[in-house]
Amino acid sequence: MTENPVVQQHCKIVNKHGLHTRSAAAIVALANQFQCTITLATDSGESDAKDMIRLMLLEASMGSTVCISAAGEKAEQAVIAMAELIAAGFNEQED
């Protein structure tokens, strides 16, 4: 039995409000599109990307570095999609 390799990528939070309710909801919605396990980690800890409450506890403000890790089916695609979402500022309109 072969283990699934872990795919990782680091990126910075670029939106003004950091990781908050709307951005956490966007992460959860995207993560739920994949069968693999996806984890986000900061200096404050780590969270399953499908757990909105724990994501918000990561205290990721603008400029924070987040490590995205995934293992399982389509892990590489999941990490790329998550990094693109974060780099796009969670597709939020800045006020």
C-alpha positions in Angstrom: 0.0 0.0 0.0 1.5 3.4 -1.0 1.1 6.5 1.0 -0.2 9.7 -0.6 2.5 12.3 -0.7 1.9 15.6 1.0 1.8 18.6 -1.3 2.6 22.0 0.3 2.7 25.6 -0.6 3.2 28.8 1.4 1.4 32.0 0.6 0.6 35.3 2.2 -2.8 36.6 3.2 -3.3 39.7 1.0 -6.8 40.9 1.8 -7.2 43.8 4.2 -9.3 42.0 6.7 -7.3 38.8 6.8 -8.9 35.4 7.5 -12.4 36.2 8.9 -15.9 34.8 8.5 -16.4 35.3 4.8 -12.9 34.2 3.8 -13.1 31.2 6.1 -16.4 30.3 4.4 -14.8 30.6 1.0 -12.0 28.3 2.1 -14.4 25.7 3.4 -16.5 25.8 0.2 -13.4 25.3 -1.9 -12.0 22.5 0.3 -15.3 20.7 0.2 -14.9 20.3 -3.6 -11.9 18.0 -3.0 -11.8 14.5 -1.5 -8.3 15.0 -0.1 -7.3 16.2 3.3 -6.4 19.9 3.3 -4.7 21.7 6.2 -3.9 25.4 6.7 -1.2 26.3 9.2 0.1 29.6 10.6 2.3 30.5 13.6 -0.9 30.3 15.7 -1.6 26.6 14.8 -3.2 24.5 12.1 -6.7 23.7 11.0 -8.5 21.4 8.7 -9.6 23.5 5.7 -13.1 22.2 6.1 -13.5 23.5 9.7 -14.6 27.1 9.6 -14.3 27.8 13.3 -10.8 26.5 13.6 -9.8 28.4 10.5 -10.8 31.7 12.1 -8.8 30.7 15.2 -5.6 30.8 13.1 -5.6 34.6 13.5 -4.2 35.1 10.0 -4.2 38.8 9.4 -3.0 40.6 6.3 0.6 39.8 5.6 0.5 36.5 7.5 2.1 33.5 5.9 -0.1 30.4 5.6 1.2 26.9 4.7 -1.3 24.9 2.7 -0.9 21.1 2.9 -2.9 18.4 1.2 -2.7 14.7 0.9 -4.9 12.3 -1.1 -6.7 12.3 -4.4 -6.1 15.5 -6.4 -4.0 17.0 -3.6 -1.9 19.1 -6.0 -4.9 20.6 -7.6 -6.4 21.4 -4.2 -3.3 23.2 -3.0 -3.1 25.2 -6.3 -6.8 26.2 -6.1 -6.4 27.1 -2.4 -3.3 29.2 -3.1 -5.1 31.0 -5.9 -8.1 31.8 -3.7 -5.8 33.2 -1.0 -3.7 35.2 -3.5 -6.9 36.6 -5.0 -7.8 38.0 -1.5 -10.7 35.5 -1.3 -12.3 37.3 -4.2 -13.5 40.0 -1.8 -14.2 43.5 -2.8 -12.0 45.9 -0.8 -13.9 48.8 0.8 
